[in-house]
Amino acid sequence: MLRFTVAAMLALSFATAPHAAGVADASAKMQFVKPVALRGTLGSDTIQMNLRTKAEFDDGIEGDYFLFGSSQKVLLAGEIEGEDLFLEESVNGTDVSGQWEGKMAGDVISGEWQSADGKISKPFQVRIVRPAGKSSKQ
């Protein structure tokens, strides 16, 4: 399996993407123009993810996630191409600790997470629950 750094993925997408991104690309990217919170599972763990568009790249996204029961936030950065989502994570803010590869369908993203060394993989599925930072009364 090929592994790309976030910078390499972004450079590749800018070099190979057609000038008109298409409706699917625009629609997927619009999901993250304002920060959003997503909840779901990573393997058997419940997670919350917060994603937003990067200021310096039109199609780059960034954010973080945490496992419920843990206060440690893991940083995320990557991109969306059409319905495909590619993210790299970093526990320490410097080294890549894992990779996320998934597909968007409406407000759900599902796919596979893999450790940086490729020895561990887990399925994931998250759903957009609300704009990030806003509480919802239920």
Secondary structure, DSSP 8 states (H G I E B T S, - for coil): -----HHHHHHHHHHHS-SS--HHHHHHHHTTSS-EEEEEEETTEEEEEEEEE-SS-SSEEEEEEEETT----EEEEEEEETTEEEEEEESSSSS--EEEEEEEETTEEEEEEEETTSS-EEEEEEEEEEETT-----
